[in-house]
Amino acid sequence: MSGHDPQMLKGVLPLLLLRLVSDAEDYGYSLVLRLQELGLADLNEGTVYPALSRLESRGLLGSRLVPSTTGPARKYYEITPAGAAELSGGVSAWESLARTVHSVLSPATSARNQR
């Protein structure tokens, strides 16, 4: 991923998927496109579909097959109550971590540590 560390993305991708699906149910390829449009241009289906499967197997997403007029049926994902709780906790944890990382990386912290 140009500009994005794959390991960092792997850690945060489930949270991003839960967030997108919490807005409205959606299918895998559409989620890939949405994430690409939001700045993860090199993200591909081979990364997203396994993450969706893991979220579903953990009971954080539910799914249903919807016939398509242009090909095979699409698997639409929706967030479950457990997924909504996971999303809420995940957002809080992410915001806390981001504040800490930002604090450590900020120029003010660097200047303090050079004294």
N, C-alpha and C positions, 0 to 999 in steps of 0.2 A: 504494500500500500504506500504509495508515494505520500510522504508527509505524515503518515499515521503508523505508529508502531503496531504490528499485528498482534503482539501479546497484550498490549493495552486495549486494543479494540476487542479482542476475544473476551476480555474481562468485563467490558461494559456493554457489549452487544445485546445480551439478554435484557438488560435494563432498557436499552433503546427500543427493542422490539416490543417489550411490554408497554412502553409509553405510546408507541405508534398504534398498537392494537387497542389500547384503552380509549382512543379517540373514536374508532369505528372498526368493526371487523374488516379483515383484509386478507388477501391471498399472498403467498410467498413472493412471487415475482414483482408484484406491485410494491411490497415492502422493500425489496431490493432497490427498485427505482426511486422510491421516496427517500431512502437513506443516501443513495447516490446524489440526488438533487439537493440534499441537505449538507453535502460536503464530503461524503465518503465515496468519491468518484470511482475508486478502484475496487470497491466492495463487490463481491460476486455471489452468485447463487450458492456456490459450493461452501460458502461460509454461513450464509443465512439459513438455508434449509436444515442443516444439522442442529443449529441453535433453536429453531422453531420446534423441531422434534424433541429436543431435550426439555424445552419449556412445557410442551404438551405432556410428555411422560411424567413430569413432576406435578402435573395437575394445575399448572399456572395458566395454561391456555386450553381452550376447547376448540373443536373444529367440526366442520360439516362440509360435505361435498356438494358443489353447485354445478349443474350442467352448464357447459359453455357452447355457444353457437360456433366458435372458431377453433375448437379442438377438444381435448379431453376435459373432463370435469375439473374444476378448480377447488382446491381445499382452502376454505376460508377459516381464519382463526379469530377467536374472540377471547377476551380476557375473562378469567374465572374470578370468583371472590378471593380465592387464595392468591391469584396473580395480582389482583388489585392491592392486596395487603403487601405482597412482595415488592410491588412497584413503589408503594408509599415508603416502606422501609429502605428500599434501595436508593430512592431519591435522597432521603435524609442522610444515608451513609455516604453517598457520592458527594453531596454538598459539603459535608464535614471534611471528607478527604480532600476535596478540591480547595477548600479554605486553607487547610494545613499545608498542602503542596504549594499553593500560591504564596503563603507566608514564608516558607522555607526558600523558595526560588526568588523572592522579591529582592530588588536591589538594596532596600533598607536592611534586610536581614544579612545580606552579604557584607554590607559596610560595617554592621555591628560585629560580625564575626572576624573582621580584619583588625580589630583593635587589640 
